Amino acid sequence: YEHYTEYSKCLENTLTELVGEDVSGSISVEHSNDGSGIGAALLAASHSHYLDA
């Protein structure tokens, strides 16, 4: 993501198509040095939320 500017543009365009311009305007997608670790934590947190329901 960090070195591929075309991917960044494609991701932003696809996000807009999926959720609309109003919602996509409030979403920020940025590079993170520990993206996989953060992603894994978010996935685990969301999964545990559904187990409680």
mmCIF entry with sequence, helices, sheets and N, C-alpha, C, O atoms, coordinates in Angstrom:
data_MODEL
# 
_entry.id   MODEL 
# 
_entity.id                         1 
_entity.type                       polymer 
_entity.pdbx_number_of_molecules   1 
# 
_entity_poly.entity_id                      1 
_entity_poly.type                           'polypeptide(L)' 
_entity_poly.nstd_linkage                   no 
_entity_poly.nstd_monomer                   no 
_entity_poly.pdbx_seq_one_letter_code       YEHYTEYSKCLENTLTELVGEDVSGSISVEHSNDGSGIGAALLAASHSHYLDA 
_entity_poly.pdbx_seq_one_letter_code_can   YEHYTEYSKCLENTLTELVGEDVSGSISVEHSNDGSGIGAALLAASHSHYLDA 
_entity_poly.pdbx_strand_id                 A 
# 
loop_
_entity_poly_seq.entity_id 
_entity_poly_seq.num 
_entity_poly_seq.mon_id 
_entity_poly_seq.hetero 
1 1  TYR n 
1 2  GLU n 
1 3  HIS n 
1 4  TYR n 
1 5  THR n 
1 6  GLU n 
1 7  TYR n 
1 8  SER n 
1 9  LYS n 
1 10 CYS n 
1 11 LEU n 
1 12 GLU n 
1 13 ASN n 
1 14 THR n 
1 15 LEU n 
1 16 THR n 
1 17 GLU n 
1 18 LEU n 
1 19 VAL n 
1 20 GLY n 
1 21 GLU n 
1 22 ASP n 
1 23 VAL n 
1 24 SER n 
1 25 GLY n 
1 26 SER n 
1 27 ILE n 
1 28 SER n 
1 29 VAL n 
1 30 GLU n 
1 31 HIS n 
1 32 SER n 
1 33 ASN n 
1 34 ASP n 
1 35 GLY n 
1 36 SER n 
1 37 GLY n 
1 38 ILE n 
1 39 GLY n 
1 40 ALA n 
1 41 ALA n 
1 42 LEU n 
1 43 LEU n 
1 44 ALA n 
1 45 ALA n 
1 46 SER n 
1 47 HIS n 
1 48 SER n 
1 49 HIS n 
1 50 TYR n 
1 51 LEU n 
1 52 ASP n 
1 53 ALA n 
# 
_struct_asym.id          A 
_struct_asym.entity_id   1 
# 
loop_
_struct_conf.conf_type_id 
_struct_conf.id 
_struct_conf.pdbx_PDB_helix_id 
_struct_conf.beg_label_comp_id 
_struct_conf.beg_label_asym_id 
_struct_conf.beg_label_seq_id 
_struct_conf.pdbx_beg_PDB_ins_code 
_struct_conf.end_label_comp_id 
_struct_conf.end_label_asym_id 
_struct_conf.end_label_seq_id 
_struct_conf.pdbx_end_PDB_ins_code 
_struct_conf.beg_auth_comp_id 
_struct_conf.beg_auth_asym_id 
_struct_conf.beg_auth_seq_id 
_struct_conf.end_auth_comp_id 
_struct_conf.end_auth_asym_id 
_struct_conf.end_auth_seq_id 
_struct_conf.pdbx_PDB_helix_class 
_struct_conf.details 
_struct_conf.pdbx_PDB_helix_length 
HELX_P HELX_P1 AA1 THR A 5  ? VAL A 19 ? THR A 5  VAL A 19 1 ? 15 
HELX_P HELX_P2 AA2 GLU A 21 ? SER A 24 ? GLU A 21 SER A 24 1 ? 4  
HELX_P HELX_P3 AA3 GLY A 35 ? ASP A 52 ? GLY A 35 ASP A 52 1 ? 18 
# 
_struct_conf_type.id          HELX_P 
_struct_conf_type.criteria    ? 
_struct_conf_type.reference   ? 
# 
loop_
_atom_site.group_PDB 
_atom_site.id 
_atom_site.type_symbol 
_atom_site.label_atom_id 
_atom_site.label_alt_id 
_atom_site.label_comp_id 
_atom_site.label_asym_id 
_atom_site.label_entity_id 
_atom_site.label_seq_id 
_atom_site.pdbx_PDB_ins_code 
_atom_site.Cartn_x 
_atom_site.Cartn_y 
_atom_site.Cartn_z 
_atom_site.occupancy 
_atom_site.B_iso_or_equiv 
_atom_site.pdbx_formal_charge 
_atom_site.auth_seq_id 
_atom_site.auth_comp_id 
_atom_site.auth_asym_id 
_atom_site.auth_atom_id 
_atom_site.pdbx_PDB_model_num 
ATOM 1   N N  . TYR A 1 1  ? 0.827   -1.190  0.000  1.00 0.00 ? 1  TYR A N  1 
ATOM 2   C CA . TYR A 1 1  ? 0.000   0.000   0.000  1.00 0.00 ? 1  TYR A CA 1 
ATOM 3   C C  . TYR A 1 1  ? 0.870   1.253   0.000  1.00 0.00 ? 1  TYR A C  1 
ATOM 4   O O  . TYR A 1 1  ? 0.582   2.216   -0.711 1.00 0.00 ? 1  TYR A O  1 
ATOM 5   N N  . GLU A 1 2  ? 1.912   1.237   0.782  1.00 0.00 ? 2  GLU A N  1 
ATOM 6   C CA . GLU A 1 2  ? 2.769   2.415   0.946  1.00 0.00 ? 2  GLU A CA 1 
ATOM 7   C C  . GLU A 1 2  ? 3.441   2.831   -0.363 1.00 0.00 ? 2  GLU A C  1 
ATOM 8   O O  . GLU A 1 2  ? 3.591   4.025   -0.625 1.00 0.00 ? 2  GLU A O  1 
ATOM 9   N N  . HIS A 1 3  ? 3.845   1.871   -1.179 1.00 0.00 ? 3  HIS A N  1 
ATOM 10  C CA . HIS A 1 3  ? 4.620   2.176   -2.379 1.00 0.00 ? 3  HIS A CA 1 
ATOM 11  C C  . HIS A 1 3  ? 3.813   2.111   -3.671 1.00 0.00 ? 3  HIS A C  1 
ATOM 12  O O  . HIS A 1 3  ? 4.363   2.348   -4.747 1.00 0.00 ? 3  HIS A O  1 
ATOM 13  N N  . TYR A 1 4  ? 2.544   1.799   -3.591 1.00 0.00 ? 4  TYR A N  1 
ATOM 14  C CA . TYR A 1 4  ? 1.716   1.661   -4.788 1.00 0.00 ? 4  TYR A CA 1 
ATOM 15  C C  . TYR A 1 4  ? 0.584   2.684   -4.766 1.00 0.00 ? 4  TYR A C  1 
ATOM 16  O O  . TYR A 1 4  ? -0.495  2.416   -4.238 1.00 0.00 ? 4  TYR A O  1 
ATOM 17  N N  . THR A 1 5  ? 0.839   3.854   -5.343 1.00 0.00 ? 5  THR A N  1 
ATOM 18  C CA . THR A 1 5  ? -0.153  4.931   -5.309 1.00 0.00 ? 5  THR A CA 1 
ATOM 19  C C  . THR A 1 5  ? -1.415  4.568   -6.079 1.00 0.00 ? 5  THR A C  1 
ATOM 20  O O  . THR A 1 5  ? -2.502  5.018   -5.713 1.00 0.00 ? 5  THR A O  1 
ATOM 21  N N  . GLU A 1 6  ? -1.304  3.782   -7.118 1.00 0.00 ? 6  GLU A N  1 
ATOM 22  C CA . GLU A 1 6  ? -2.495  3.385   -7.876 1.00 0.00 ? 6  GLU A CA 1 
ATOM 23  C C  . GLU A 1 6  ? -3.407  2.504   -7.024 1.00 0.00 ? 6  GLU A C  1 
ATOM 24  O O  . GLU A 1 6  ? -4.630  2.597   -7.131 1.00 0.00 ? 6  GLU A O  1 
ATOM 25  N N  . TYR A 1 7  ? -2.831  1.661   -6.189 1.00 0.00 ? 7  TYR A N  1 
ATOM 26  C CA . TYR A 1 7  ? -3.640  0.821   -5.301 1.00 0.00 ? 7  TYR A CA 1 
ATOM 27  C C  . TYR A 1 7  ? -4.407  1.694   -4.311 1.00 0.00 ? 7  TYR A C  1 
ATOM 28  O O  . TYR A 1 7  ? -5.578  1.442   -4.024 1.00 0.00 ? 7  TYR A O  1 
ATOM 29  N N  . SER A 1 8  ? -3.747  2.704   -3.804 1.00 0.00 ? 8  SER A N  1 
ATOM 30  C CA . SER A 1 8  ? -4.387  3.624   -2.872 1.00 0.00 ? 8  SER A CA 1 
ATOM 31  C C  . SER A 1 8  ? -5.602  4.289   -3.507 1.00 0.00 ? 8  SER A C  1 
ATOM 32  O O  . SER A 1 8  ? -6.664  4.370   -2.891 1.00 0.00 ? 8  SER A O  1 
ATOM 33  N N  . LYS A 1 9  ? -5.445  4.762   -4.736 1.00 0.00 ? 9  LYS A N  1 
ATOM 34  C CA . LYS A 1 9  ? -6.552  5.404   -5.452 1.00 0.00 ? 9  LYS A CA 1 
ATOM 35  C C  . LYS A 1 9  ? -7.675  4.411   -5.722 1.00 0.00 ? 9  LYS A C  1 
ATOM 36  O O  . LYS A 1 9  ? -8.849  4.746   -5.567 1.00 0.00 ? 9  LYS A O  1 
ATOM 37  N N  . CYS A 1 10 ? -7.326  3.200   -6.123 1.00 0.00 ? 10 CYS A N  1 
ATOM 38  C CA . CYS A 1 10 ? -8.313  2.156   -6.401 1.00 0.00 ? 10 CYS A CA 1 
ATOM 39  C C  . CYS A 1 10 ? -9.090  1.801   -5.130 1.00 0.00 ? 10 CYS A C  1 
ATOM 40  O O  . CYS A 1 10 ? -10.307 1.623   -5.174 1.00 0.00 ? 10 CYS A O  1 
ATOM 41  N N  . LEU A 1 11 ? -8.397  1.700   -4.022 1.00 0.00 ? 11 LEU A N  1 
ATOM 42  C CA . LEU A 1 11 ? -9.035  1.383   -2.749 1.00 0.00 ? 11 LEU A CA 1 
ATOM 43  C C  . LEU A 1 11 ? -10.025 2.475   -2.354 1.00 0.00 ? 11 LEU A C  1 
ATOM 44  O O  . LEU A 1 11 ? -11.138 2.175   -1.924 1.00 0.00 ? 11 LEU A O  1 
ATOM 45  N N  . GLU A 1 12 ? -9.632  3.722   -2.497 1.00 0.00 ? 12 GLU A N  1 
ATOM 46  C CA . GLU A 1 12 ? -10.513 4.836   -2.157 1.00 0.00 ? 12 GLU A CA 1 
ATOM 47  C C  . GLU A 1 12 ? -11.738 4.866   -3.068 1.00 0.00 ? 12 GLU A C  1 
ATOM 48  O O  . GLU A 1 12 ? -12.851 5.102   -2.596 1.00 0.00 ? 12 GLU A O  1 
ATOM 49  N N  . ASN A 1 13 ? -11.546 4.631   -4.367 1.00 0.00 ? 13 ASN A N  1 
ATOM 50  C CA . ASN A 1 13 ? -12.673 4.611   -5.305 1.00 0.00 ? 13 ASN A CA 1 
ATOM 51  C C  . ASN A 1 13 ? -13.640 3.465   -4.995 1.00 0.00 ? 13 ASN A C  1 
ATOM 52  O O  . ASN A 1 13 ? -14.857 3.644   -5.035 1.00 0.00 ? 13 ASN A O  1 
ATOM 53  N N  . THR A 1 14 ? -13.094 2.300   -4.689 1.00 0.00 ? 14 THR A N  1 
ATOM 54  C CA . THR A 1 14 ? -13.930 1.148   -4.371 1.00 0.00 ? 14 THR A CA 1 
ATOM 55  C C  . THR A 1 14 ? -14.702 1.378   -3.079 1.00 0.00 ? 14 THR A C  1 
ATOM 56  O O  . THR A 1 14 ? -15.874 1.014   -2.979 1.00 0.00 ? 14 THR A O  1 
ATOM 57  N N  . LEU A 1 15 ? -14.055 1.974   -2.102 1.00 0.00 ? 15 LEU A N  1 
ATOM 58  C CA . LEU A 1 15 ? -14.722 2.290   -0.846 1.00 0.00 ? 15 LEU A CA 1 
ATOM 59  C C  . LEU A 1 15 ? -15.906 3.230   -1.082 1.00 0.00 ? 15 LEU A C  1 
ATOM 60  O O  . LEU A 1 15 ? -16.977 3.048   -0.504 1.00 0.00 ? 15 LEU A O  1 
ATOM 61  N N  . THR A 1 16 ? -15.705 4.225   -1.930 1.00 0.00 ? 16 THR A N  1 
ATOM 62  C CA . THR A 1 16 ? -16.779 5.163   -2.259 1.00 0.00 ? 16 THR A CA 1 
ATOM 63  C C  . THR A 1 16 ? -17.927 4.451   -2.956 1.00 0.00 ? 16 THR A C  1 
ATOM 64  O O  . THR A 1 16 ? -19.092 4.734   -2.678 1.00 0.00 ? 16 THR A O  1 
ATOM 65  N N  . GLU A 1 17 ? -17.611 3.533   -3.857 1.00 0.00 ? 17 GLU A N  1 
ATOM 66  C CA . GLU A 1 17 ? -18.653 2.770   -4.549 1.00 0.00 ? 17 GLU A CA 1 
ATOM 67  C C  . GLU A 1 17 ? -19.447 1.903   -3.573 1.00 0.00 ? 17 GLU A C  1 
ATOM 68  O O  . GLU A 1 17 ? -20.661 1.757   -3.718 1.00 0.00 ? 17 GLU A O  1 
ATOM 69  N N  . LEU A 1 18 ? -18.773 1.335   -2.592 1.00 0.00 ? 18 LEU A N  1 
ATOM 70  C CA . LEU A 1 18 ? -19.429 0.421   -1.660 1.00 0.00 ? 18 LEU A CA 1 
ATOM 71  C C  . LEU A 1 18 ? -20.313 1.128   -0.636 1.00 0.00 ? 18 LEU A C  1 
ATOM 72  O O  . LEU A 1 18 ? -21.423 0.676   -0.357 1.00 0.00 ? 18 LEU A O  1 
ATOM 73  N N  . VAL A 1 19 ? -19.828 2.227   -0.080 1.00 0.00 ? 19 VAL A N  1 
ATOM 74  C CA . VAL A 1 19 ? -20.559 2.861   1.022  1.00 0.00 ? 19 VAL A CA 1 
ATOM 75  C C  . VAL A 1 19 ? -21.143 4.223   0.678  1.00 0.00 ? 19 VAL A C  1 
ATOM 76  O O  . VAL A 1 19 ? -21.888 4.792   1.476  1.00 0.00 ? 19 VAL A O  1 
ATOM 77  N N  . GLY A 1 20 ? -20.820 4.754   -0.493 1.00 0.00 ? 20 GLY A N  1 
ATOM 78  C CA . GLY A 1 20 ? -21.332 6.058   -0.898 1.00 0.00 ? 20 GLY A CA 1 
ATOM 79  C C  . GLY A 1 20 ? -20.403 7.192   -0.492 1.00 0.00 ? 20 GLY A C  1 
ATOM 80  O O  . GLY A 1 20 ? -19.553 7.038   0.386  1.00 0.00 ? 20 GLY A O  1 
ATOM 81  N N  . GLU A 1 21 ? -20.580 8.332   -1.147 1.00 0.00 ? 21 GLU A N  1 
ATOM 82  C CA . GLU A 1 21 ? -19.691 9.474   -0.908 1.00 0.00 ? 21 GLU A CA 1 
ATOM 83  C C  . GLU A 1 21 ? -19.839 10.057  0.492  1.00 0.00 ? 21 GLU A C  1 
ATOM 84  O O  . GLU A 1 21 ? -18.851 10.475  1.095  1.00 0.00 ? 21 GLU A O  1 
ATOM 85  N N  . ASP A 1 22 ? -21.066 10.090  1.016  1.00 0.00 ? 22 ASP A N  1 
ATOM 86  C CA . ASP A 1 22 ? -21.278 10.669  2.347  1.00 0.00 ? 22 ASP A CA 1 
ATOM 87  C C  . ASP A 1 22 ? -20.501 9.917   3.422  1.00 0.00 ? 22 ASP A C  1 
ATOM 88  O O  . ASP A 1 22 ? -19.852 10.531  4.269  1.00 0.00 ? 22 ASP A O  1 
ATOM 89  N N  . VAL A 1 23 ? -20.566 8.606   3.386  1.00 0.00 ? 23 VAL A N  1 
ATOM 90  C CA . VAL A 1 23 ? -19.888 7.786   4.394  1.00 0.00 ? 23 VAL A CA 1 
ATOM 91  C C  . VAL A 1 23 ? -18.391 7.731   4.124  1.00 0.00 ? 23 VAL A C  1 
ATOM 92  O O  . VAL A 1 23 ? -17.592 7.851   5.053  1.00 0.00 ? 23 VAL A O  1 
ATOM 93  N N  . SER A 1 24 ? -18.001 7.550   2.867  1.00 0.00 ? 24 SER A N  1 
ATOM 94  C CA . SER A 1 24 ? -16.574 7.407   2.558  1.00 0.00 ? 24 SER A CA 1 
ATOM 95  C C  . SER A 1 24 ? -15.793 8.675   2.888  1.00 0.00 ? 24 SER A C  1 
ATOM 96  O O  . SER A 1 24 ? -14.589 8.612   3.135  1.00 0.00 ? 24 SER A O  1 
ATOM 97  N N  . GLY A 1 25 ? -16.466 9.820   2.893  1.00 0.00 ? 25 GLY A N  1 
ATOM 98  C CA . GLY A 1 25 ? -15.795 11.065  3.253  1.00 0.00 ? 25 GLY A CA 1 
ATOM 99  C C  . GLY A 1 25 ? -15.354 11.104  4.702  1.00 0.00 ? 25 GLY A C  1 
ATOM 100 O O  . GLY A 1 25 ? -14.457 11.869  5.056  1.00 0.00 ? 25 GLY A O  1 
ATOM 101 N N  . SER A 1 26 ? -15.971 10.290  5.543  1.00 0.00 ? 26 SER A N  1 
ATOM 102 C CA . SER A 1 26 ? -15.608 10.272  6.963  1.00 0.00 ? 26 SER A CA 1 
ATOM 103 C C  . SER A 1 26 ? -14.664 9.120   7.312  1.00 0.00 ? 26 SER A C  1 
ATOM 104 O O  . SER A 1 26 ? -14.343 8.913   8.482  1.00 0.00 ? 26 SER A O  1 
ATOM 105 N N  . ILE A 1 27 ? -14.217 8.366   6.291  1.00 0.00 ? 27 ILE A N  1 
ATOM 106 C CA . ILE A 1 27 ? -13.306 7.239   6.510  1.00 0.00 ? 27 ILE A CA 1 
ATOM 107 C C  . ILE A 1 27 ? -11.918 7.610   6.003  1.00 0.00 ? 27 ILE A C  1 
ATOM 108 O O  . ILE A 1 27 ? -11.764 8.115   4.891  1.00 0.00 ? 27 ILE A O  1 
ATOM 109 N N  . SER A 1 28 ? -10.920 7.356   6.824  1.00 0.00 ? 28 SER A N  1 
ATOM 110 C CA . SER A 1 28 ? -9.541  7.634   6.443  1.00 0.00 ? 28 SER A CA 1 
ATOM 111 C C  . SER A 1 28 ? -8.765  6.322   6.390  1.00 0.00 ? 28 SER A C  1 
ATOM 112 O O  . SER A 1 28 ? -8.716  5.583   7.374  1.00 0.00 ? 28 SER A O  1 
ATOM 113 N N  . VAL A 1 29 ? -8.156  6.033   5.234  1.00 0.00 ? 29 VAL A N  1 
ATOM 114 C CA . VAL A 1 29 ? -7.332  4.836   5.082  1.00 0.00 ? 29 VAL A CA 1 
ATOM 115 C C  . VAL A 1 29 ? -5.886  5.302   4.979  1.00 0.00 ? 29 VAL A C  1 
ATOM 116 O O  . VAL A 1 29 ? -5.529  6.044   4.063  1.00 0.00 ? 29 VAL A O  1 
ATOM 117 N N  . GLU A 1 30 ? -5.056  4.862   5.921  1.00 0.00 ? 30 GLU A N  1 
ATOM 118 C CA . GLU A 1 30 ? -3.670  5.301   5.957  1.00 0.00 ? 30 GLU A CA 1 
ATOM 119 C C  . GLU A 1 30 ? -2.742  4.123   6.219  1.00 0.00 ? 30 GLU A C  1 
ATOM 120 O O  . GLU A 1 30 ? -3.155  3.089   6.743  1.00 0.00 ? 30 GLU A O  1 
ATOM 121 N N  . HIS A 1 31 ? -1.485  4.300   5.844  1.00 0.00 ? 31 HIS A N  1 
ATOM 122 C CA . HIS A 1 31 ? -0.459  3.285   6.074  1.00 0.00 ? 31 HIS A CA 1 
ATOM 123 C C  . HIS A 1 31 ? -0.124  3.217   7.564  1.00 0.00 ? 31 HIS A C  1 
ATOM 124 O O  . HIS A 1 31 ? -0.038  4.240   8.244  1.00 0.00 ? 31 HIS A O  1 
ATOM 125 N N  . SER A 1 32 ? 0.061   2.007   8.050  1.00 0.00 ? 32 SER A N  1 
ATOM 126 C CA . SER A 1 32 ? 0.466   1.793   9.434  1.00 0.00 ? 32 SER A CA 1 
ATOM 127 C C  . SER A 1 32 ? 1.650   0.836   9.448  1.00 0.00 ? 32 SER A C  1 
ATOM 128 O O  . SER A 1 32 ? 1.654   -0.159  8.723  1.00 0.00 ? 32 SER A O  1 
ATOM 129 N N  . ASN A 1 33 ? 2.639   1.127   10.258 1.00 0.00 ? 33 ASN A N  1 
ATOM 130 C CA . ASN A 1 33 ? 3.823   0.266   10.314 1.00 0.00 ? 33 ASN A CA 1 
ATOM 131 C C  . ASN A 1 33 ? 3.510   -1.113  10.880 1.00 0.00 ? 33 ASN A C  1 
ATOM 132 O O  . ASN A 1 33 ? 4.198   -2.080  10.550 1.00 0.00 ? 33 ASN A O  1 
ATOM 133 N N  . ASP A 1 34 ? 2.495   -1.224  11.720 1.00 0.00 ? 34 ASP A N  1 
ATOM 134 C CA . ASP A 1 34 ? 2.124   -2.513  12.298 1.00 0.00 ? 34 ASP A CA 1 
ATOM 135 C C  . ASP A 1 34 ? 0.693   -2.857  11.902 1.00 0.00 ? 34 ASP A C  1 
ATOM 136 O O  . ASP A 1 34 ? -0.120  -3.240  12.743 1.00 0.00 ? 34 ASP A O  1 
ATOM 137 N N  . GLY A 1 35 ? 0.401   -2.717  10.630 1.00 0.00 ? 35 GLY A N  1 
ATOM 138 C CA . GLY A 1 35 ? -0.956  -2.927  10.143 1.00 0.00 ? 35 GLY A CA 1 
ATOM 139 C C  . GLY A 1 35 ? -1.498  -4.309  10.394 1.00 0.00 ? 35 GLY A C  1 
ATOM 140 O O  . GLY A 1 35 ? -2.670  -4.455  10.744 1.00 0.00 ? 35 GLY A O  1 
ATOM 141 N N  . SER A 1 36 ? -0.674  -5.335  10.225 1.00 0.00 ? 36 SER A N  1 
ATOM 142 C CA . SER A 1 36 ? -1.189  -6.694  10.411 1.00 0.00 ? 36 SER A CA 1 
ATOM 143 C C  . SER A 1 36 ? -1.517  -6.961  11.874 1.00 0.00 ? 36 SER A C  1 
ATOM 144 O O  . SER A 1 36 ? -2.493  -7.648  12.176 1.00 0.00 ? 36 SER A O  1 
ATOM 145 N N  . GLY A 1 37 ? -0.723  -6.434  12.767 1.00 0.00 ? 37 GLY A N  1 
ATOM 146 C CA . GLY A 1 37 ? -0.995  -6.614  14.194 1.00 0.00 ? 37 GLY A CA 1 
ATOM 147 C C  . GLY A 1 37 ? -2.254  -5.894  14.621 1.00 0.00 ? 37 GLY A C  1 
ATOM 148 O O  . GLY A 1 37 ? -3.053  -6.429  15.389 1.00 0.00 ? 37 GLY A O  1 
ATOM 149 N N  . ILE A 1 38 ? -2.435  -4.679  14.124 1.00 0.00 ? 38 ILE A N  1 
ATOM 150 C CA . ILE A 1 38 ? -3.635  -3.909  14.443 1.00 0.00 ? 38 ILE A CA 1 
ATOM 151 C C  . ILE A 1 38 ? -4.855  -4.579  13.827 1.00 0.00 ? 38 ILE A C  1 
ATOM 152 O O  . ILE A 1 38 ? -5.901  -4.680  14.468 1.00 0.00 ? 38 ILE A O  1 
ATOM 153 N N  . GLY A 1 39 ? -4.725  -5.035  12.589 1.00 0.00 ? 39 GLY A N  1 
ATOM 154 C CA . GLY A 1 39 ? -5.837  -5.718  11.930 1.00 0.00 ? 39 GLY A CA 1 
ATOM 155 C C  . GLY A 1 39 ? -6.248  -6.975  12.672 1.00 0.00 ? 39 GLY A C  1 
ATOM 156 O O  . GLY A 1 39 ? -7.437  -7.258  12.818 1.00 0.00 ? 39 GLY A O  1 
ATOM 157 N N  . ALA A 1 40 ? -5.273  -7.722  13.136 1.00 0.00 ? 40 ALA A N  1 
ATOM 158 C CA . ALA A 1 40 ? -5.572  -8.942  13.889 1.00 0.00 ? 40 ALA A CA 1 
ATOM 159 C C  . ALA A 1 40 ? -6.285  -8.606  15.196 1.00 0.00 ? 40 ALA A C  1 
ATOM 160 O O  . ALA A 1 40 ? -7.209  -9.312  15.599 1.00 0.00 ? 40 ALA A O  1 
ATOM 161 N N  . ALA A 1 41 ? -5.862  -7.541  15.851 1.00 0.00 ? 41 ALA A N  1 
ATOM 162 C CA . ALA A 1 41 ? -6.512  -7.132  17.101 1.00 0.00 ? 41 ALA A CA 1 
ATOM 163 C C  . ALA A 1 41 ? -7.947  -6.692  16.855 1.00 0.00 ? 41 ALA A C  1 
ATOM 164 O O  . ALA A 1 41 ? -8.841  -7.035  17.630 1.00 0.00 ? 41 ALA A O  1 
ATOM 165 N N  . LEU A 1 42 ? -8.178  -5.935  15.783 1.00 0.00 ? 42 LEU A N  1 
ATOM 166 C CA . LEU A 1 42 ? -9.537  -5.500  15.462 1.00 0.00 ? 42 LEU A CA 1 
ATOM 167 C C  . LEU A 1 42 ? -10.432 -6.685  15.124 1.00 0.00 ? 42 LEU A C  1 
ATOM 168 O O  . LEU A 1 42 ? -11.591 -6.735  15.537 1.00 0.00 ? 42 LEU A O  1 
ATOM 169 N N  . LEU A 1 43 ? -9.893  -7.631  14.377 1.00 0.00 ? 43 LEU A N  1 
ATOM 170 C CA . LEU A 1 43 ? -10.668 -8.822  14.026 1.00 0.00 ? 43 LEU A CA 1 
ATOM 171 C C  . LEU A 1 43 ? -11.017 -9.631  15.275 1.00 0.00 ? 43 LEU A C  1 
ATOM 172 O O  . LEU A 1 43 ? -12.152 -10.084 15.425 1.00 0.00 ? 43 LEU A O  1 
ATOM 173 N N  . ALA A 1 44 ? -10.055 -9.810  16.160 1.00 0.00 ? 44 ALA A N  1 
ATOM 174 C CA . ALA A 1 44 ? -10.311 -10.556 17.397 1.00 0.00 ? 44 ALA A CA 1 
ATOM 175 C C  . ALA A 1 44 ? -11.346 -9.840  18.255 1.00 0.00 ? 44 ALA A C  1 
ATOM 176 O O  . ALA A 1 44 ? -12.225 -10.479 18.833 1.00 0.00 ? 44 ALA A O  1 
ATOM 177 N N  . ALA A 1 45 ? -11.245 -8.522  18.339 1.00 0.00 ? 45 ALA A N  1 
ATOM 178 C CA . ALA A 1 45 ? -12.206 -7.759  19.137 1.00 0.00 ? 45 ALA A CA 1 
ATOM 179 C C  . ALA A 1 45 ? -13.608 -7.856  18.553 1.00 0.00 ? 45 ALA A C  1 
ATOM 180 O O  . ALA A 1 45 ? -14.579 -8.008  19.294 1.00 0.00 ? 45 ALA A O  1 
ATOM 181 N N  . SER A 1 46 ? -13.720 -7.769  17.241 1.00 0.00 ? 46 SER A N  1 
ATOM 182 C CA . SER A 1 46 ? -15.050 -7.840  16.630 1.00 0.00 ? 46 SER A CA 1 
ATOM 183 C C  . SER A 1 46 ? -15.632 -9.243  16.768 1.00 0.00 ? 46 SER A C  1 
ATOM 184 O O  . SER A 1 46 ? -16.842 -9.399  16.938 1.00 0.00 ? 46 SER A O  1 
ATOM 185 N N  . HIS A 1 47 ? -14.789 -10.253 16.698 1.00 0.00 ? 47 HIS A N  1 
ATOM 186 C CA . HIS A 1 47 ? -15.269 -11.630 16.845 1.00 0.00 ? 47 HIS A CA 1 
ATOM 187 C C  . HIS A 1 47 ? -15.763 -11.872 18.269 1.00 0.00 ? 47 HIS A C  1 
ATOM 188 O O  . HIS A 1 47 ? -16.803 -12.499 18.468 1.00 0.00 ? 47 HIS A O  1 
ATOM 189 N N  . SER A 1 48 ? -15.025 -11.382 19.254 1.00 0.00 ? 48 SER A N  1 
ATOM 190 C CA . SER A 1 48 ? -15.434 -11.590 20.641 1.00 0.00 ? 48 SER A CA 1 
ATOM 191 C C  . SER A 1 48 ? -16.728 -10.838 20.932 1.00 0.00 ? 48 SER A C  1 
ATOM 192 O O  . SER A 1 48 ? -17.507 -11.273 21.780 1.00 0.00 ? 48 SER A O  1 
ATOM 193 N N  . HIS A 1 49 ? -16.974 -9.739  20.260 1.00 0.00 ? 49 HIS A N  1 
ATOM 194 C CA . HIS A 1 49 ? -18.220 -8.985  20.422 1.00 0.00 ? 49 HIS A CA 1 
ATOM 195 C C  . HIS A 1 49 ? -19.409 -9.828  19.976 1.00 0.00 ? 49 HIS A C  1 
ATOM 196 O O  . HIS A 1 49 ? -20.451 -9.828  20.631 1.00 0.00 ? 49 HIS A O  1 
ATOM 197 N N  . TYR A 1 50 ? -19.260 -10.540 18.873 1.00 0.00 ? 50 TYR A N  1 
ATOM 198 C CA . TYR A 1 50 ? -20.349 -11.364 18.368 1.00 0.00 ? 50 TYR A CA 1 
ATOM 199 C C  . TYR A 1 50 ? -20.582 -12.602 19.226 1.00 0.00 ? 50 TYR A C  1 
ATOM 200 O O  . TYR A 1 50 ? -21.701 -13.113 19.279 1.00 0.00 ? 50 TYR A O  1 
ATOM 201 N N  . LEU A 1 51 ? -19.557 -13.084 19.888 1.00 0.00 ? 51 LEU A N  1 
ATOM 202 C CA . LEU A 1 51 ? -19.730 -14.244 20.758 1.00 0.00 ? 51 LEU A CA 1 
ATOM 203 C C  . LEU A 1 51 ? -20.570 -13.887 21.984 1.00 0.00 ? 51 LEU A C  1 
ATOM 204 O O  . LEU A 1 51 ? -21.300 -14.727 22.509 1.00 0.00 ? 51 LEU A O  1 
ATOM 205 N N  . ASP A 1 52 ? -20.462 -12.628 22.438 1.00 0.00 ? 52 ASP A N  1 
ATOM 206 C CA . ASP A 1 52 ? -21.222 -12.180 23.605 1.00 0.00 ? 52 ASP A CA 1 
ATOM 207 C C  . ASP A 1 52 ? -22.695 -11.955 23.293 1.00 0.00 ? 52 ASP A C  1 
ATOM 208 O O  . ASP A 1 52 ? -23.529 -11.975 24.198 1.00 0.00 ? 52 ASP A O  1 
ATOM 209 N N  . ALA A 1 53 ? -23.020 -11.741 22.032 1.00 0.00 ? 53 ALA A N  1 
ATOM 210 C CA . ALA A 1 53 ? -24.401 -11.390 21.663 1.00 0.00 ? 53 ALA A CA 1 
ATOM 211 C C  . ALA A 1 53 ? -25.339 -12.556 21.688 1.00 0.00 ? 53 ALA A C  1 
ATOM 212 O O  . ALA A 1 53 ? -26.525 -12.400 21.399 1.00 0.00 ? 53 ALA A O  1 
# 
